[in-house]
């Protein structure tokens, strides 16, 4: 179950084409030697011949203090609000599942997921970075074209430069306290090599150019980090609610290996509905936007086969295409949204009450389909997307 192996990703894609300006020509067959310079706590890498830029950066770093970033706008529904009104939100989820009160498993999942996601707020660097690499664009492009690997940089289809970096924390054990994440982030930034472009503005001297580029990089880094944290906060709130919902379904109603699409669809729909009821439809879109998700993955629609979607603990999941897996989440949620739109907000609790007549250990998706037919006289299969079968 996803709540027991929660993964957190910090993806900060900074200024694609960061070095996308002209510079001196480079003979692709003979690259300048790359040298390492140590100035106290700072390490600067540069090509031979660019020592003036190295010295200028070292002087700038000696007493450099980046401008503090402006705090991002507070999320309308935050992790703190979820925790402060814990019993209320647990009750909302439980009611959607036809339960008089949340189960112990739902409560523990709610708490564990909240703790995990609160650790994401330590992603930004705490101060000045220690490692730097000075690059002229033509040289960097030529090195990449020659097959060299430079951390963070790739060539796009048009031959331009893309730059990105990723920090990832995986917790398979369910035990990842905030202090460990903070320590991991500190270690990451301590070894991270910050690229600085040079030679782009020959009309100014090295000191002026590296000072401007360092300021620009730090501003972009902090701004991107703040934007990501705001986005992550909303994703975290949605995730806590969806994991809590899924734990209620799996640990109380249905644990069979054919449950995947139903559990995922219910979890996403209920989490989204709780947020919509709290904030209104428009504000809730920044937490979860089903139409946008469906639009994003419309190209996968013909391949989506929800019945064949393997459960997360099923070995077949490892061979399932990532794009198809993500698309299946959206289309599974659409099934539940369509059912609820037709039969009303009070239908889900009635459906689960009917499913609950069968013991969890014996319940399968056939139980779900039969319960739906008894309540509606309809075939639930009619709501599922029809995968295109290759001839």
MARLUM-108931 format. One record per residue (C-alpha): residue in three letters; x, z, y. Coordinates in steps of 0.05 Angstrom, whole numbers, plus 5000, padded with zeros to 4 digits. Layout:
BEGIN
REC    aa      u      w      v
REC   ala      X      Z      Y
...
! end
This chain:
BEGIN
REC    aa      u      w      v
REC   unk   5000   5000   5000
REC   unk   5026   4981   5068
REC   unk   5022   5051   5098
REC   unk   5071   5076   5046
REC   unk   5124   5025   5064
REC   unk   5114   5017   5138
REC   unk   5163   4969   5170
REC   unk   5181   4968   5243
REC   unk   5212   4909   5277
REC   unk   5241   4906   5346
REC   unk   5246   4833   5366
REC   unk   5272   4820   5435
REC   unk   5280   4745   5449
REC   unk   5319   4741   5513
REC   unk   5321   4681   5559
REC   unk   5325   4622   5511
REC   unk   5381   4577   5536
REC   unk   5416   4636   5569
REC   unk   5479   4594   5579
REC   unk   5442   4530   5593
REC   unk   5484   4507   5653
REC   unk   5543   4462   5661
REC   unk   5616   4484   5656
REC   unk   5684   4456   5641
REC   unk   5694   4405   5586
REC   unk   5722   4427   5519
REC   unk   5762   4387   5468
REC   unk   5721   4400   5405
REC   unk   5782   4392   5361
REC   unk   5823   4447   5395
REC   unk   5788   4509   5419
REC   unk   5820   4561   5464
REC   unk   5844   4623   5429
REC   unk   5794   4681   5433
REC   unk   5827   4746   5456
REC   unk   5805   4818   5456
REC   unk   5819   4863   5517
REC   unk   5810   4939   5518
REC   unk   5795   4975   5583
REC   unk   5782   5048   5569
REC   unk   5716   5051   5531
REC   unk   5700   4977   5544
REC   unk   5720   4919   5500
REC   unk   5718   4848   5528
REC   unk   5726   4784   5488
REC   unk   5745   4719   5523
REC   unk   5781   4654   5514
REC   unk   5853   4645   5535
REC   unk   5855   4623   5607
REC   unk   5795   4665   5629
REC   unk   5834   4729   5642
REC   unk   5812   4730   5716
REC   unk   5740   4737   5693
REC   unk   5760   4792   5643
REC   unk   5794   4832   5699
REC   unk   5734   4822   5745
REC   unk   5686   4847   5692
REC   unk   5730   4907   5676
REC   unk   5730   4927   5749
REC   unk   5655   4919   5754
REC   unk   5643   4961   5692
REC   unk   5688   5018   5716
REC   unk   5633   5048   5758
REC   unk   5573   5006   5738
REC   unk   5504   5037   5737
REC   unk   5447   4990   5718
REC   unk   5384   4997   5760
REC   unk   5333   5040   5722
REC   unk   5276   4997   5695
REC   unk   5206   5006   5721
REC   unk   5163   5039   5668
REC   unk   5113   4990   5636
REC   unk   5039   5001   5650
REC   unk   5008   5052   5604
REC   unk   4966   5026   5547
REC   unk   4892   5040   5555
REC   unk   4891   5069   5486
REC   unk   4958   5100   5467
REC   unk   4988   5135   5407
REC   unk   4982   5200   5445
REC   unk   4908   5188   5455
REC   unk   4900   5174   5381
REC   unk   4935   5239   5365
REC   unk   4898   5280   5418
REC   unk   4831   5255   5391
REC   unk   4854   5253   5319
REC   unk   4790   5281   5288
REC   unk   4747   5233   5328
REC   unk   4784   5170   5307
REC   unk   4790   5192   5235
REC   unk   4715   5204   5236
REC   unk   4701   5135   5265
REC   unk   4740   5102   5209
REC   unk   4708   5146   5156
REC   unk   4638   5130   5181
REC   unk   4653   5055   5176
REC   unk   4671   5065   5103
REC   unk   4607   5104   5087
REC   unk   4644   5171   5082
REC   unk   4617   5236   5111
REC   unk   4688   5256   5128
REC   unk   4758   5227   5122
REC   unk   4794   5238   5057
REC   unk   4860   5277   5055
REC   unk   4896   5211   5041
REC   unk   4866   5180   5104
REC   unk   4888   5239   5146
REC   unk   4959   5239   5119
REC   unk   4964   5163   5129
REC   unk   4939   5171   5201
REC   unk   4992   5224   5215
REC   unk   5049   5188   5180
REC   unk   5036   5121   5212
REC   unk   5031   5153   5281
REC   unk   5098   5188   5271
REC   unk   5131   5124   5248
REC   unk   5107   5083   5307
REC   unk   5126   5135   5358
REC   unk   5198   5122   5338
REC   unk   5195   5052   5367
REC   unk   5202   5078   5438
REC   unk   5277   5087   5432
REC   unk   5292   5013   5428
REC   unk   5323   5003   5497
REC   unk   5396   5020   5509
REC   unk   5408   5087   5543
REC   unk   5462   5063   5590
REC   unk   5519   5014   5601
REC   unk   5538   4973   5539
REC   unk   5610   4977   5516
REC   unk   5625   4909   5484
REC   unk   5623   4842   5521
REC   unk   5639   4769   5506
REC   unk   5652   4718   5561
REC   unk   5630   4647   5546
REC   unk   5632   4580   5580
REC   unk   5573   4538   5556
REC   unk   5610   4474   5535
REC   unk   5659   4513   5493
REC   unk   5604   4554   5460
REC   unk   5563   4492   5444
REC   unk   5624   4456   5416
REC   unk   5642   4515   5372
REC   unk   5572   4518   5344
REC   unk   5571   4443   5333
REC   unk   5636   4451   5295
REC   unk   5604   4501   5249
REC   unk   5629   4566   5279
REC   unk   5581   4625   5278
REC   unk   5572   4664   5342
REC   unk   5527   4725   5337
REC   unk   5460   4715   5371
REC   unk   5469   4641   5387
REC   unk   5440   4579   5353
REC   unk   5430   4506   5373
REC   unk   5359   4481   5380
REC   unk   5336   4412   5358
REC   unk   5356   4381   5425
REC   unk   5426   4410   5424
REC   unk   5411   4466   5473
REC   unk   5428   4539   5464
REC   unk   5381   4593   5441
REC   unk   5399   4666   5443
REC   unk   5362   4723   5410
REC   unk   5375   4788   5376
REC   unk   5339   4834   5330
REC   unk   5340   4908   5313
REC   unk   5305   4926   5249
REC   unk   5288   4992   5217
REC   unk   5258   4992   5147
REC   unk   5229   5053   5116
REC   unk   5211   5046   5043
REC   unk   5208   5121   5031
REC   unk   5158   5139   5085
REC   unk   5210   5187   5115
REC   unk   5240   5162   5179
REC   unk   5241   5216   5233
REC   unk   5250   5197   5306
REC   unk   5319   5228   5312
REC   unk   5345   5183   5257
REC   unk   5316   5122   5291
REC   unk   5346   5143   5357
REC   unk   5414   5153   5324
REC   unk   5408   5084   5292
REC   unk   5391   5052   5358
REC   unk   5449   5087   5393
REC   unk   5497   5061   5339
REC   unk   5468   4991   5346
REC   unk   5478   4987   5421
REC   unk   5547   5019   5414
REC   unk   5570   4959   5373
REC   unk   5527   4905   5405
REC   unk   5567   4849   5439
REC   unk   5535   4830   5505
REC   unk   5546   4756   5523
REC   unk   5563   4739   5595
REC   unk   5565   4668   5620
REC   unk   5622   4645   5664
REC   unk   5645   4582   5698
REC   unk   5574   4561   5715
REC   unk   5583   4568   5791
REC   unk   5653   4545   5808
REC   unk   5639   4553   5882
REC   unk   5641   4629   5875
REC   unk   5698   4672   5850
REC   unk   5701   4709   5783
REC   unk   5684   4777   5812
REC   unk   5620   4752   5845
REC   unk   5599   4711   5784
REC   unk   5609   4765   5731
REC   unk   5575   4817   5775
REC   unk   5513   4773   5783
REC   unk   5511   4755   5709
REC   unk   5519   4827   5687
REC   unk   5462   4850   5733
REC   unk   5418   4793   5709
REC   unk   5430   4808   5636
REC   unk   5415   4882   5644
REC   unk   5352   4868   5684
REC   unk   5328   4819   5631
REC   unk   5345   4866   5575
REC   unk   5308   4925   5605
REC   unk   5248   4882   5626
REC   unk   5242   4850   5557
REC   unk   5250   4918   5524
REC   unk   5195   4947   5568
REC   unk   5148   4889   5554
REC   unk   5162   4895   5479
REC   unk   5149   4969   5480
REC   unk   5082   4959   5514
REC   unk   5064   4906   5463
REC   unk   5090   4950   5407
REC   unk   5047   5008   5432
REC   unk   4984   4967   5425
REC   unk   5006   4940   5358
REC   unk   5021   5011   5336
REC   unk   4952   5037   5355
REC   unk   4920   4980   5316
REC   unk   4966   4992   5258
REC   unk   4952   5067   5253
REC   unk   4877   5052   5250
REC   unk   4883   4995   5201
REC   unk   4929   5033   5154
REC   unk   4882   5092   5156
REC   unk   4824   5047   5139
REC   unk   4861   5014   5082
REC   unk   4881   5080   5052
REC   unk   4807   5100   5053
REC   unk   4787   5038   5015
REC   unk   4844   5039   4964
REC   unk   4845   5113   4949
REC   unk   4770   5124   4948
REC   unk   4737   5059   4927
REC   unk   4780   5003   4900
REC   unk   4850   5000   4871
REC   unk   4845   4937   4827
REC   unk   4899   4883   4833
REC   unk   4847   4832   4858
REC   unk   4829   4874   4919
REC   unk   4878   4845   4970
REC   unk   4835   4801   5015
REC   unk   4778   4851   5017
REC   unk   4822   4911   5034
REC   unk   4861   4873   5087
REC   unk   4798   4843   5118
REC   unk   4762   4910   5121
REC   unk   4824   4945   5149
REC   unk   4834   4895   5205
REC   unk   4761   4890   5222
REC   unk   4748   4965   5224
REC   unk   4811   4979   5265
REC   unk   4792   4924   5314
REC   unk   4720   4948   5319
REC   unk   4741   5020   5334
REC   unk   4785   4995   5390
REC   unk   4731   4947   5417
REC   unk   4680   5003   5418
REC   unk   4730   5046   5456
REC   unk   4756   4996   5507
REC   unk   4708   4937   5508
REC   unk   4719   4867   5480
REC   unk   4766   4840   5533
REC   unk   4815   4899   5535
REC   unk   4814   4903   5459
REC   unk   4841   4832   5453
REC   unk   4911   4856   5471
REC   unk   4909   4901   5410
REC   unk   4879   4851   5361
REC   unk   4850   4782   5376
REC   unk   4819   4751   5315
REC   unk   4801   4684   5347
REC   unk   4873   4677   5372
REC   unk   4900   4693   5302
REC   unk   4854   4642   5270
REC   unk   4876   4590   5321
REC   unk   4949   4606   5309
REC   unk   4942   4594   5234
REC   unk   4890   4539   5233
REC   unk   4943   4493   5203
REC   unk   4944   4537   5141
REC   unk   4869   4539   5132
REC   unk   4867   4487   5076
REC   unk   4917   4528   5036
REC   unk   4884   4596   5043
REC   unk   4858   4621   4976
REC   unk   4837   4693   4987
REC   unk   4816   4704   4915
REC   unk   4887   4686   4892
REC   unk   4922   4728   4945
REC   unk   4964   4779   4906
REC   unk   4963   4852   4922
REC   unk   5025   4879   4957
REC   unk   5051   4915   4894
REC   unk   5041   4852   4852
REC   unk   5107   4816   4836
REC   unk   5073   4750   4854
REC   unk   5072   4774   4926
REC   unk   5147   4762   4930
REC   unk   5136   4688   4918
REC   unk   5079   4681   4968
REC   unk   5096   4639   5029
REC   unk   5104   4682   5091
REC   unk   5061   4637   5136
REC   unk   5006   4634   5084
REC   unk   5009   4709   5075
REC   unk   5001   4721   5149
REC   unk   4946   4669   5155
REC   unk   4908   4701   5097
REC   unk   4903   4766   5138
REC   unk   4866   4729   5193
REC   unk   4819   4691   5146
REC   unk   4804   4754   5106
REC   unk   4785   4789   5170
REC   unk   4740   4731   5190
REC   unk   4701   4740   5125
REC   unk   4686   4812   5142
REC   unk   4672   4796   5215
REC   unk   4623   4741   5195
REC   unk   4587   4787   5146
REC   unk   4582   4842   5198
REC   unk   4557   4793   5251
REC   unk   4501   4771   5206
REC   unk   4479   4838   5178
REC   unk   4495   4886   5235
REC   unk   4543   4943   5250
REC   unk   4511   4990   5200
REC   unk   4521   4943   5141
REC   unk   4591   4964   5121
REC   unk   4574   5037   5107
REC   unk   4515   5014   5063
REC   unk   4560   4965   5027
REC   unk   4612   5018   5012
REC   unk   4558   5066   4989
REC   unk   4536   5012   4940
REC   unk   4608   4999   4918
REC   unk   4618   5073   4909
REC   unk   4567   5076   4854
REC   unk   4623   5050   4809
REC   unk   4682   5096   4797
REC   unk   4745   5076   4833
REC   unk   4784   5069   4769
REC   unk   4734   5018   4742
REC   unk   4717   4981   4807
REC   unk   4742   4910   4817
REC   unk   4724   4855   4865
REC   unk   4667   4837   4819
REC   unk   4639   4905   4837
REC   unk   4645   4886   4911
REC   unk   4611   4819   4900
REC   unk   4554   4849   4860
REC   unk   4543   4904   4911
REC   unk   4538   4852   4966
REC   unk   4488   4811   4927
REC   unk   4444   4872   4912
REC   unk   4441   4889   4986
REC   unk   4434   4819   5016
REC   unk   4411   4772   4960
REC   unk   4470   4728   4982
REC   unk   4533   4705   4948
REC   unk   4594   4732   4985
REC   unk   4636   4674   4959
REC   unk   4600   4630   5009
REC   unk   4637   4665   5066
REC   unk   4706   4654   5036
REC   unk   4748   4594   5060
REC   unk   4749   4536   5012
REC   unk   4822   4520   4994
REC   unk   4839   4446   4989
REC   unk   4855   4432   4916
REC   unk   4909   4380   4906
REC   unk   4888   4323   4859
! end
